[in-house]
Amino acid sequence: MKVKDPFYGTSKWKRKRENVLRRDEYLCQESKRYGKTEPATTVHHIFPREQYPELQLETWNLLSLSDRQHNAMHDRDSHEITALGQQWQDRRRDEFQKFYEQKGIRTSES
């Protein structure tokens, strides 16, 4: 049985999630890239919370997705990032590096 992460029950997350869905007009951003309209049901962490907890509420690190597209971003069992998930990380690389530069932190990705 999977234990639900308490983070997702916090008011900070619920507010941020709603803001991201509103920003993305409640549409799956991966489907939208291909001209398809699909409702977004999930807000995805492009750089995973487990590895980058400091990015968990950064708006640029969040993406509205359908469940189908969310499942395509990482393996649901191993949490390993897929090639598609890696593409989104590559698209957000500038924001990622800028975040850590502003904090004076060097990363293995820098």
N, C-alpha and C positions, 0 to 999 in steps of 0.2 A: 504494500500500500504506500502510495506517495504522500509524504507529509507536505502540507501547504506551507510555503514560506511566509512568516508573519509580516514581512515587508509589504506584501501585496494587500494587506488589510489596513495599512496606515493611511491616515487622511492625506499626508503629503503625497503618497503615491497615487491615491485616487484622484486628487486634484490635478496632478501632473498628467496622469493618463487621460483624463477628460480634456485637458488643454491640448494635448498632442492629437487626440482624435478630432477635436474641433479644428485645429490647424490644418489637418489633412482632409477635412470635410467628410470624415467618417468613411473614407474610401481607402481600400488597400493600395498602398503606394507601389508595390511590385506589379500588381495587375495593371495599374494605371499607366505604367511605363510602356505597356503593350496595347494601350488604347481600350482596355477592358474596364468596365465598371463592376467592382465587387465590393460589398460592404466590409469595412474593417471591424474586426471583433477583438483584436489583440493589439497591444502595444509592445513591440519587440525591442530589446536592448541589443543594439548592433554590436557593441563590445560588451560581452556578457557580464552580468552582475557578479557572478562567482569569481571572475578573474579581475574585474575592475569595479569594485564596489563604490569607489569615489565618483564614477560616472553614472551611477544609477538614476540620478535625477537631472542629468544634463539633457536639455531638450534636443540638441543636435544628435545625441546618441539614441534617440527613440524614434520608432517608425511604426506607423499604423499598418497592420496587415490583416488579411483574412486568416482563419485557422489553417487553411490549406497552404498558403504561402508561408505562414509562420513555421509550419512543419518542414518546409523546404529549406529553411535557413540553417537549421542544425538538427542533428540526430536527436530525437526525443529521448532516447535511452542513455546514450553516452555523452550527450550535450556537445559533441564535436561539431565545429562549424563546417558547413558544407561549402562547396565552391561558390554557390549563390550568396551565402552569408559572408564569405570572404570578399566578394565583389562589393558588397555594401560597406564593409570595413575599409576597403581601398578607396571608396568614394568619400568616406569621412576621415581619411587619414590626416588632412590638413587641420581639421578641428581637433582631432586627437592630439596631434603634436603641439598645437597652439595651447591647448589646455595644460599640458604638462610643462611646457616652456614657461607659461605664466606663473606656475607654481614652483619653478626652479627645479623640476624633477626630470632626471634623465631616464628614459625608458629603453628597453631592449629594441624597441621599434624606431627609436630616434636615429 
